[in-house]
Amino acid sequence: MENTVVCNCKKVTYNDIVVALHASKTFDDVLGSFESVQKITNCSTGCGGCYQKVLDIISKEMMG
């Protein structure tokens, strides 16, 4: 699961998102965290098709 590509446009993996999330300063707000992850990884800046997948990963990680 860690090496699964989530964002095909930018070749961002599940693990890339988790690492970026933990480097994020906002870990209490899903949308704020999404913006931080997006800035770090550039995920969901191409076609946007992975937007919900990225949000789901962030939500899952934040809930433990």
mmCIF file of the N, C-alpha and C atoms, coordinates in Angstrom:
data_MODEL
# 
_entry.id   MODEL 
# 
loop_
_atom_site.group_PDB 
_atom_site.id 
_atom_site.type_symbol 
_atom_site.label_atom_id 
_atom_site.label_alt_id 
_atom_site.label_comp_id 
_atom_site.label_asym_id 
_atom_site.label_entity_id 
_atom_site.label_seq_id 
_atom_site.pdbx_PDB_ins_code 
_atom_site.Cartn_x 
_atom_site.Cartn_y 
_atom_site.Cartn_z 
_atom_site.occupancy 
_atom_site.B_iso_or_equiv 
_atom_site.pdbx_formal_charge 
_atom_site.auth_seq_id 
_atom_site.auth_comp_id 
_atom_site.auth_asym_id 
_atom_site.auth_atom_id 
_atom_site.pdbx_PDB_model_num 
ATOM 1   N N  . MET A 1 1  ? 0.818   -1.196 0.000   1.00 0.00 ? 1  MET A N  1 
ATOM 2   C CA . MET A 1 1  ? 0.000   0.000  0.000   1.00 0.00 ? 1  MET A CA 1 
ATOM 3   C C  . MET A 1 1  ? 0.867   1.268  0.000   1.00 0.00 ? 1  MET A C  1 
ATOM 4   N N  . GLU A 1 2  ? 2.014   1.227  0.687   1.00 0.00 ? 2  GLU A N  1 
ATOM 5   C CA . GLU A 1 2  ? 2.853   2.408  0.828   1.00 0.00 ? 2  GLU A CA 1 
ATOM 6   C C  . GLU A 1 2  ? 3.385   2.930  -0.506  1.00 0.00 ? 2  GLU A C  1 
ATOM 7   N N  . ASN A 1 3  ? 3.670   2.015  -1.417  1.00 0.00 ? 3  ASN A N  1 
ATOM 8   C CA . ASN A 1 3  ? 4.246   2.425  -2.694  1.00 0.00 ? 3  ASN A CA 1 
ATOM 9   C C  . ASN A 1 3  ? 3.212   2.566  -3.800  1.00 0.00 ? 3  ASN A C  1 
ATOM 10  N N  . THR A 1 4  ? 1.943   2.485  -3.441  1.00 0.00 ? 4  THR A N  1 
ATOM 11  C CA . THR A 1 4  ? 0.878   2.636  -4.420  1.00 0.00 ? 4  THR A CA 1 
ATOM 12  C C  . THR A 1 4  ? 0.829   4.087  -4.900  1.00 0.00 ? 4  THR A C  1 
ATOM 13  N N  . VAL A 1 5  ? 0.840   4.278  -6.212  1.00 0.00 ? 5  VAL A N  1 
ATOM 14  C CA . VAL A 1 5  ? 0.749   5.628  -6.765  1.00 0.00 ? 5  VAL A CA 1 
ATOM 15  C C  . VAL A 1 5  ? -0.690  6.110  -6.623  1.00 0.00 ? 5  VAL A C  1 
ATOM 16  N N  . VAL A 1 6  ? -0.848  7.245  -5.960  1.00 0.00 ? 6  VAL A N  1 
ATOM 17  C CA . VAL A 1 6  ? -2.165  7.831  -5.730  1.00 0.00 ? 6  VAL A CA 1 
ATOM 18  C C  . VAL A 1 6  ? -2.439  8.925  -6.758  1.00 0.00 ? 6  VAL A C  1 
ATOM 19  N N  . CYS A 1 7  ? -1.421  9.728  -7.031  1.00 0.00 ? 7  CYS A N  1 
ATOM 20  C CA . CYS A 1 7  ? -1.541  10.805 -8.018  1.00 0.00 ? 7  CYS A CA 1 
ATOM 21  C C  . CYS A 1 7  ? -0.708  10.419 -9.238  1.00 0.00 ? 7  CYS A C  1 
ATOM 22  N N  . ASN A 1 8  ? -1.390  9.999  -10.282 1.00 0.00 ? 8  ASN A N  1 
ATOM 23  C CA . ASN A 1 8  ? -0.692  9.565  -11.493 1.00 0.00 ? 8  ASN A CA 1 
ATOM 24  C C  . ASN A 1 8  ? -0.005  10.713 -12.222 1.00 0.00 ? 8  ASN A C  1 
ATOM 25  N N  . CYS A 1 9  ? -0.606  11.901 -12.200 1.00 0.00 ? 9  CYS A N  1 
ATOM 26  C CA . CYS A 1 9  ? -0.028  13.044 -12.915 1.00 0.00 ? 9  CYS A CA 1 
ATOM 27  C C  . CYS A 1 9  ? 1.343   13.428 -12.368 1.00 0.00 ? 9  CYS A C  1 
ATOM 28  N N  . LYS A 1 10 ? 1.467   13.419 -11.034 1.00 0.00 ? 10 LYS A N  1 
ATOM 29  C CA . LYS A 1 10 ? 2.708   13.858 -10.389 1.00 0.00 ? 10 LYS A CA 1 
ATOM 30  C C  . LYS A 1 10 ? 3.504   12.701 -9.792  1.00 0.00 ? 10 LYS A C  1 
ATOM 31  N N  . LYS A 1 11 ? 3.013   11.465 -9.995  1.00 0.00 ? 11 LYS A N  1 
ATOM 32  C CA . LYS A 1 11 ? 3.696   10.247 -9.506  1.00 0.00 ? 11 LYS A CA 1 
ATOM 33  C C  . LYS A 1 11 ? 3.920   10.286 -7.984  1.00 0.00 ? 11 LYS A C  1 
ATOM 34  N N  . VAL A 1 12 ? 2.879   10.676 -7.251  1.00 0.00 ? 12 VAL A N  1 
ATOM 35  C CA . VAL A 1 12 ? 2.942   10.752 -5.792  1.00 0.00 ? 12 VAL A CA 1 
ATOM 36  C C  . VAL A 1 12 ? 2.366   9.467  -5.209  1.00 0.00 ? 12 VAL A C  1 
ATOM 37  N N  . THR A 1 13 ? 3.119   8.850  -4.307  1.00 0.00 ? 13 THR A N  1 
ATOM 38  C CA . THR A 1 13 ? 2.686   7.591  -3.703  1.00 0.00 ? 13 THR A CA 1 
ATOM 39  C C  . THR A 1 13 ? 1.956   7.833  -2.380  1.00 0.00 ? 13 THR A C  1 
ATOM 40  N N  . TYR A 1 14 ? 1.322   6.787  -1.903  1.00 0.00 ? 14 TYR A N  1 
ATOM 41  C CA . TYR A 1 14 ? 0.663   6.801  -0.595  1.00 0.00 ? 14 TYR A CA 1 
ATOM 42  C C  . TYR A 1 14 ? 1.663   7.241  0.476   1.00 0.00 ? 14 TYR A C  1 
ATOM 43  N N  . ASN A 1 15 ? 2.840   6.650  0.445   1.00 0.00 ? 15 ASN A N  1 
ATOM 44  C CA . ASN A 1 15 ? 3.867   6.980  1.439   1.00 0.00 ? 15 ASN A CA 1 
ATOM 45  C C  . ASN A 1 15 ? 4.321   8.429  1.333   1.00 0.00 ? 15 ASN A C  1 
ATOM 46  N N  . ASP A 1 16 ? 4.427   8.968  0.122   1.00 0.00 ? 16 ASP A N  1 
ATOM 47  C CA . ASP A 1 16 ? 4.793   10.372 -0.055  1.00 0.00 ? 16 ASP A CA 1 
ATOM 48  C C  . ASP A 1 16 ? 3.790   11.277 0.663   1.00 0.00 ? 16 ASP A C  1 
ATOM 49  N N  . ILE A 1 17 ? 2.519   10.930 0.566   1.00 0.00 ? 17 ILE A N  1 
ATOM 50  C CA . ILE A 1 17 ? 1.465   11.720 1.194   1.00 0.00 ? 17 ILE A CA 1 
ATOM 51  C C  . ILE A 1 17 ? 1.574   11.632 2.718   1.00 0.00 ? 17 ILE A C  1 
ATOM 52  N N  . VAL A 1 18 ? 1.807   10.432 3.234   1.00 0.00 ? 18 VAL A N  1 
ATOM 53  C CA . VAL A 1 18 ? 1.938   10.245 4.688   1.00 0.00 ? 18 VAL A CA 1 
ATOM 54  C C  . VAL A 1 18 ? 3.140   11.028 5.222   1.00 0.00 ? 18 VAL A C  1 
ATOM 55  N N  . VAL A 1 19 ? 4.263   10.951 4.540   1.00 0.00 ? 19 VAL A N  1 
ATOM 56  C CA . VAL A 1 19 ? 5.466   11.677 4.968   1.00 0.00 ? 19 VAL A CA 1 
ATOM 57  C C  . VAL A 1 19 ? 5.200   13.187 4.943   1.00 0.00 ? 19 VAL A C  1 
ATOM 58  N N  . ALA A 1 20 ? 4.580   13.670 3.879   1.00 0.00 ? 20 ALA A N  1 
ATOM 59  C CA . ALA A 1 20 ? 4.276   15.099 3.770   1.00 0.00 ? 20 ALA A CA 1 
ATOM 60  C C  . ALA A 1 20 ? 3.283   15.522 4.850   1.00 0.00 ? 20 ALA A C  1 
ATOM 61  N N  . LEU A 1 21 ? 2.337   14.665 5.151   1.00 0.00 ? 21 LEU A N  1 
ATOM 62  C CA . LEU A 1 21 ? 1.356   14.976 6.189   1.00 0.00 ? 21 LEU A CA 1 
ATOM 63  C C  . LEU A 1 21 ? 2.027   15.163 7.536   1.00 0.00 ? 21 LEU A C  1 
ATOM 64  N N  . HIS A 1 22 ? 2.949   14.282 7.856   1.00 0.00 ? 22 HIS A N  1 
ATOM 65  C CA . HIS A 1 22 ? 3.635   14.374 9.139   1.00 0.00 ? 22 HIS A CA 1 
ATOM 66  C C  . HIS A 1 22 ? 4.619   15.555 9.186   1.00 0.00 ? 22 HIS A C  1 
ATOM 67  N N  . ALA A 1 23 ? 5.011   16.053 8.029   1.00 0.00 ? 23 ALA A N  1 
ATOM 68  C CA . ALA A 1 23 ? 5.862   17.242 7.964   1.00 0.00 ? 23 ALA A CA 1 
ATOM 69  C C  . ALA A 1 23 ? 5.014   18.520 8.011   1.00 0.00 ? 23 ALA A C  1 
ATOM 70  N N  . SER A 1 24 ? 3.719   18.353 7.851   1.00 0.00 ? 24 SER A N  1 
ATOM 71  C CA . SER A 1 24 ? 2.784   19.478 7.830   1.00 0.00 ? 24 SER A CA 1 
ATOM 72  C C  . SER A 1 24 ? 2.639   20.104 9.203   1.00 0.00 ? 24 SER A C  1 
ATOM 73  N N  . LYS A 1 25 ? 2.446   21.418 9.225   1.00 0.00 ? 25 LYS A N  1 
ATOM 74  C CA . LYS A 1 25 ? 2.264   22.123 10.486  1.00 0.00 ? 25 LYS A CA 1 
ATOM 75  C C  . LYS A 1 25 ? 0.816   22.037 10.969  1.00 0.00 ? 25 LYS A C  1 
ATOM 76  N N  . THR A 1 26 ? -0.114  21.797 10.067  1.00 0.00 ? 26 THR A N  1 
ATOM 77  C CA . THR A 1 26 ? -1.526  21.705 10.447  1.00 0.00 ? 26 THR A CA 1 
ATOM 78  C C  . THR A 1 26 ? -1.936  20.249 10.433  1.00 0.00 ? 26 THR A C  1 
ATOM 79  N N  . PHE A 1 27 ? -2.058  19.679 11.617  1.00 0.00 ? 27 PHE A N  1 
ATOM 80  C CA . PHE A 1 27 ? -2.408  18.268 11.711  1.00 0.00 ? 27 PHE A CA 1 
ATOM 81  C C  . PHE A 1 27 ? -3.776  18.075 12.375  1.00 0.00 ? 27 PHE A C  1 
ATOM 82  N N  . ASP A 1 28 ? -4.548  19.158 12.485  1.00 0.00 ? 28 ASP A N  1 
ATOM 83  C CA . ASP A 1 28 ? -5.853  19.064 13.137  1.00 0.00 ? 28 ASP A CA 1 
ATOM 84  C C  . ASP A 1 28 ? -6.999  19.380 12.189  1.00 0.00 ? 28 ASP A C  1 
ATOM 85  N N  . ASP A 1 29 ? -6.669  19.758 10.978  1.00 0.00 ? 29 ASP A N  1 
ATOM 86  C CA . ASP A 1 29 ? -7.670  20.190 10.006  1.00 0.00 ? 29 ASP A CA 1 
ATOM 87  C C  . ASP A 1 29 ? -7.378  19.483 8.677   1.00 0.00 ? 29 ASP A C  1 
ATOM 88  N N  . VAL A 1 30 ? -8.338  18.689 8.223   1.00 0.00 ? 30 VAL A N  1 
ATOM 89  C CA . VAL A 1 30 ? -8.120  17.882 7.012   1.00 0.00 ? 30 VAL A CA 1 
ATOM 90  C C  . VAL A 1 30 ? -7.822  18.764 5.798   1.00 0.00 ? 30 VAL A C  1 
ATOM 91  N N  . LEU A 1 31 ? -8.622  19.797 5.584   1.00 0.00 ? 31 LEU A N  1 
ATOM 92  C CA . LEU A 1 31 ? -8.401  20.638 4.399   1.00 0.00 ? 31 LEU A CA 1 
ATOM 93  C C  . LEU A 1 31 ? -7.108  21.448 4.509   1.00 0.00 ? 31 LEU A C  1 
ATOM 94  N N  . GLY A 1 32 ? -6.785  21.920 5.703   1.00 0.00 ? 32 GLY A N  1 
ATOM 95  C CA . GLY A 1 32 ? -5.514  22.615 5.904   1.00 0.00 ? 32 GLY A CA 1 
ATOM 96  C C  . GLY A 1 32 ? -4.344  21.682 5.665   1.00 0.00 ? 32 GLY A C  1 
ATOM 97  N N  . SER A 1 33 ? -4.485  20.457 6.151   1.00 0.00 ? 33 SER A N  1 
ATOM 98  C CA . SER A 1 33 ? -3.445  19.448 5.939   1.00 0.00 ? 33 SER A CA 1 
ATOM 99  C C  . SER A 1 33 ? -3.326  19.115 4.461   1.00 0.00 ? 33 SER A C  1 
ATOM 100 N N  . PHE A 1 34 ? -4.467  19.028 3.777   1.00 0.00 ? 34 PHE A N  1 
ATOM 101 C CA . PHE A 1 34 ? -4.449  18.757 2.338   1.00 0.00 ? 34 PHE A CA 1 
ATOM 102 C C  . PHE A 1 34 ? -3.640  19.821 1.611   1.00 0.00 ? 34 PHE A C  1 
ATOM 103 N N  . GLU A 1 35 ? -3.865  21.084 1.948   1.00 0.00 ? 35 GLU A N  1 
ATOM 104 C CA . GLU A 1 35 ? -3.132  22.171 1.292   1.00 0.00 ? 35 GLU A CA 1 
ATOM 105 C C  . GLU A 1 35 ? -1.631  22.046 1.539   1.00 0.00 ? 35 GLU A C  1 
ATOM 106 N N  . SER A 1 36 ? -1.257  21.699 2.761   1.00 0.00 ? 36 SER A N  1 
ATOM 107 C CA . SER A 1 36 ? 0.166   21.524 3.076   1.00 0.00 ? 36 SER A CA 1 
ATOM 108 C C  . SER A 1 36 ? 0.766   20.362 2.294   1.00 0.00 ? 36 SER A C  1 
ATOM 109 N N  . VAL A 1 37 ? 0.047   19.235 2.262   1.00 0.00 ? 37 VAL A N  1 
ATOM 110 C CA . VAL A 1 37 ? 0.511   18.055 1.528   1.00 0.00 ? 37 VAL A CA 1 
ATOM 111 C C  . VAL A 1 37 ? 0.623   18.389 0.040   1.00 0.00 ? 37 VAL A C  1 
ATOM 112 N N  . GLN A 1 38 ? -0.343  19.118 -0.461  1.00 0.00 ? 38 GLN A N  1 
ATOM 113 C CA . GLN A 1 38 ? -0.347  19.504 -1.875  1.00 0.00 ? 38 GLN A CA 1 
ATOM 114 C C  . GLN A 1 38 ? 0.868   20.373 -2.204  1.00 0.00 ? 38 GLN A C  1 
ATOM 115 N N  . LYS A 1 39 ? 1.213   21.304 -1.320  1.00 0.00 ? 39 LYS A N  1 
ATOM 116 C CA . LYS A 1 39 ? 2.378   22.166 -1.549  1.00 0.00 ? 39 LYS A CA 1 
ATOM 117 C C  . LYS A 1 39 ? 3.671   21.361 -1.546  1.00 0.00 ? 39 LYS A C  1 
ATOM 118 N N  . ILE A 1 40 ? 3.749   20.369 -0.665  1.00 0.00 ? 40 ILE A N  1 
ATOM 119 C CA . ILE A 1 40 ? 4.965   19.565 -0.548  1.00 0.00 ? 40 ILE A CA 1 
ATOM 120 C C  . ILE A 1 40 ? 5.110   18.586 -1.712  1.00 0.00 ? 40 ILE A C  1 
ATOM 121 N N  . THR A 1 41 ? 4.004   17.912 -2.092  1.00 0.00 ? 41 THR A N  1 
ATOM 122 C CA . THR A 1 41 ? 4.082   16.832 -3.078  1.00 0.00 ? 41 THR A CA 1 
ATOM 123 C C  . THR A 1 41 ? 3.613   17.218 -4.478  1.00 0.00 ? 41 THR A C  1 
ATOM 124 N N  . ASN A 1 42 ? 2.875   18.317 -4.597  1.00 0.00 ? 42 ASN A N  1 
ATOM 125 C CA . ASN A 1 42 ? 2.231   18.731 -5.856  1.00 0.00 ? 42 ASN A CA 1 
ATOM 126 C C  . ASN A 1 42 ? 1.111   17.788 -6.282  1.00 0.00 ? 42 ASN A C  1 
ATOM 127 N N  . CYS A 1 43 ? 0.655   16.916 -5.368  1.00 0.00 ? 43 CYS A N  1 
ATOM 128 C CA . CYS A 1 43 ? -0.444  16.016 -5.714  1.00 0.00 ? 43 CYS A CA 1 
ATOM 129 C C  . CYS A 1 43 ? -1.719  16.817 -5.960  1.00 0.00 ? 43 CYS A C  1 
ATOM 130 N N  . SER A 1 44 ? -2.559  16.298 -6.792  1.00 0.00 ? 44 SER A N  1 
ATOM 131 C CA . SER A 1 44 ? -3.853  16.891 -7.136  1.00 0.00 ? 44 SER A CA 1 
ATOM 132 C C  . SER A 1 44 ? -3.715  18.292 -7.739  1.00 0.00 ? 44 SER A C  1 
ATOM 133 N N  . THR A 1 45 ? -2.612  18.522 -8.450  1.00 0.00 ? 45 THR A N  1 
ATOM 134 C CA . THR A 1 45 ? -2.439  19.804 -9.143  1.00 0.00 ? 45 THR A CA 1 
ATOM 135 C C  . THR A 1 45 ? -2.474  19.624 -10.656 1.00 0.00 ? 45 THR A C  1 
ATOM 136 N N  . GLY A 1 46 ? -2.622  18.372 -11.091 1.00 0.00 ? 46 GLY A N  1 
ATOM 137 C CA . GLY A 1 46 ? -2.728  18.090 -12.526 1.00 0.00 ? 46 GLY A CA 1 
ATOM 138 C C  . GLY A 1 46 ? -4.197  18.037 -12.904 1.00 0.00 ? 46 GLY A C  1 
ATOM 139 N N  . CYS A 1 47 ? -4.706  16.840 -13.067 1.00 0.00 ? 47 CYS A N  1 
ATOM 140 C CA . CYS A 1 47 ? -6.102  16.670 -13.480 1.00 0.00 ? 47 CYS A CA 1 
ATOM 141 C C  . CYS A 1 47 ? -7.075  16.769 -12.306 1.00 0.00 ? 47 CYS A C  1 
ATOM 142 N N  . GLY A 1 48 ? -6.583  16.557 -11.076 1.00 0.00 ? 48 GLY A N  1 
ATOM 143 C CA . GLY A 1 48 ? -7.448  16.633 -9.900  1.00 0.00 ? 48 GLY A CA 1 
ATOM 144 C C  . GLY A 1 48 ? -8.215  15.362 -9.601  1.00 0.00 ? 48 GLY A C  1 
ATOM 145 N N  . GLY A 1 49 ? -7.963  14.332 -10.373 1.00 0.00 ? 49 GLY A N  1 
ATOM 146 C CA . GLY A 1 49 ? -8.681  13.077 -10.203 1.00 0.00 ? 49 GLY A CA 1 
ATOM 147 C C  . GLY A 1 49 ? -8.381  12.348 -8.904  1.00 0.00 ? 49 GLY A C  1 
ATOM 148 N N  . CYS A 1 50 ? -7.294  12.684 -8.252  1.00 0.00 ? 50 CYS A N  1 
ATOM 149 C CA . CYS A 1 50 ? -6.905  12.004 -7.013  1.00 0.00 ? 50 CYS A CA 1 
ATOM 150 C C  . CYS A 1 50 ? -7.340  12.766 -5.768  1.00 0.00 ? 50 CYS A C  1 
ATOM 151 N N  . TYR A 1 51 ? -8.014  13.879 -5.934  1.00 0.00 ? 51 TYR A N  1 
ATOM 152 C CA . TYR A 1 51 ? -8.386  14.748 -4.814  1.00 0.00 ? 51 TYR A CA 1 
ATOM 153 C C  . TYR A 1 51 ? -9.026  13.967 -3.666  1.00 0.00 ? 51 TYR A C  1 
ATOM 154 N N  . GLN A 1 52 ? -10.055 13.199 -3.954  1.00 0.00 ? 52 GLN A N  1 
ATOM 155 C CA . GLN A 1 52 ? -10.761 12.469 -2.897  1.00 0.00 ? 52 GLN A CA 1 
ATOM 156 C C  . GLN A 1 52 ? -9.881  11.385 -2.289  1.00 0.00 ? 52 GLN A C  1 
ATOM 157 N N  . LYS A 1 53 ? -9.061  10.727 -3.102  1.00 0.00 ? 53 LYS A N  1 
ATOM 158 C CA . LYS A 1 53 ? -8.149  9.703  -2.574  1.00 0.00 ? 53 LYS A CA 1 
ATOM 159 C C  . LYS A 1 53 ? -7.169  10.319 -1.575  1.00 0.00 ? 53 LYS A C  1 
ATOM 160 N N  . VAL A 1 54 ? -6.640  11.485 -1.910  1.00 0.00 ? 54 VAL A N  1 
ATOM 161 C CA . VAL A 1 54 ? -5.693  12.159 -1.025  1.00 0.00 ? 54 VAL A CA 1 
ATOM 162 C C  . VAL A 1 54 ? -6.385  12.566 0.273   1.00 0.00 ? 54 VAL A C  1 
ATOM 163 N N  . LEU A 1 55 ? -7.593  13.112 0.170   1.00 0.00 ? 55 LEU A N  1 
ATOM 164 C CA . LEU A 1 55 ? -8.349  13.475 1.374   1.00 0.00 ? 55 LEU A CA 1 
ATOM 165 C C  . LEU A 1 55 ? -8.618  12.253 2.243   1.00 0.00 ? 55 LEU A C  1 
ATOM 166 N N  . ASP A 1 56 ? -8.957  11.148 1.620   1.00 0.00 ? 56 ASP A N  1 
ATOM 167 C CA . ASP A 1 56 ? -9.215  9.910  2.368   1.00 0.00 ? 56 ASP A CA 1 
ATOM 168 C C  . ASP A 1 56 ? -7.967  9.437  3.116   1.00 0.00 ? 56 ASP A C  1 
ATOM 169 N N  . ILE A 1 57 ? -6.814  9.509  2.468   1.00 0.00 ? 57 ILE A N  1 
ATOM 170 C CA . ILE A 1 57 ? -5.555  9.095  3.100   1.00 0.00 ? 57 ILE A CA 1 
ATOM 171 C C  . ILE A 1 57 ? -5.251  10.005 4.287   1.00 0.00 ? 57 ILE A C  1 
ATOM 172 N N  . ILE A 1 58 ? -5.416  11.305 4.097   1.00 0.00 ? 58 ILE A N  1 
ATOM 173 C CA . ILE A 1 58 ? -5.160  12.249 5.186   1.00 0.00 ? 58 ILE A CA 1 
ATOM 174 C C  . ILE A 1 58 ? -6.106  11.992 6.347   1.00 0.00 ? 58 ILE A C  1 
ATOM 175 N N  . SER A 1 59 ? -7.380  11.794 6.068   1.00 0.00 ? 59 SER A N  1 
ATOM 176 C CA . SER A 1 59 ? -8.357  11.526 7.123   1.00 0.00 ? 59 SER A CA 1 
ATOM 177 C C  . SER A 1 59 ? -8.003  10.247 7.871   1.00 0.00 ? 59 SER A C  1 
ATOM 178 N N  . LYS A 1 60 ? -7.652  9.214  7.132   1.00 0.00 ? 60 LYS A N  1 
ATOM 179 C CA . LYS A 1 60 ? -7.292  7.936  7.743   1.00 0.00 ? 60 LYS A CA 1 
ATOM 180 C C  . LYS A 1 60 ? -6.083  8.085  8.661   1.00 0.00 ? 60 LYS A C  1 
ATOM 181 N N  . GLU A 1 61 ? -5.058  8.790  8.185   1.00 0.00 ? 61 GLU A N  1 
ATOM 182 C CA . GLU A 1 61 ? -3.844  8.991  8.982   1.00 0.00 ? 61 GLU A CA 1 
ATOM 183 C C  . GLU A 1 61 ? -4.106  9.843  10.225  1.00 0.00 ? 61 GLU A C  1 
ATOM 184 N N  . MET A 1 62 ? -4.960  10.854 10.075  1.00 0.00 ? 62 MET A N  1 
ATOM 185 C CA . MET A 1 62 ? -5.246  11.740 11.203  1.00 0.00 ? 62 MET A CA 1 
ATOM 186 C C  . MET A 1 62 ? -6.060  11.033 12.287  1.00 0.00 ? 62 MET A C  1 
ATOM 187 N N  . MET A 1 63 ? -6.863  10.053 11.882  1.00 0.00 ? 63 MET A N  1 
ATOM 188 C CA . MET A 1 63 ? -7.687  9.328  12.846  1.00 0.00 ? 63 MET A CA 1 
ATOM 189 C C  . MET A 1 63 ? -6.895  8.209  13.531  1.00 0.00 ? 63 MET A C  1 
ATOM 190 N N  . GLY A 1 64 ? -5.728  7.921  12.996  1.00 0.00 ? 64 GLY A N  1 
ATOM 191 C CA . GLY A 1 64 ? -4.871  6.905  13.626  1.00 0.00 ? 64 GLY A CA 1 
ATOM 192 C C  . GLY A 1 64 ? -5.116  5.589  13.049  1.00 0.00 ? 64 GLY A C  1 
# 
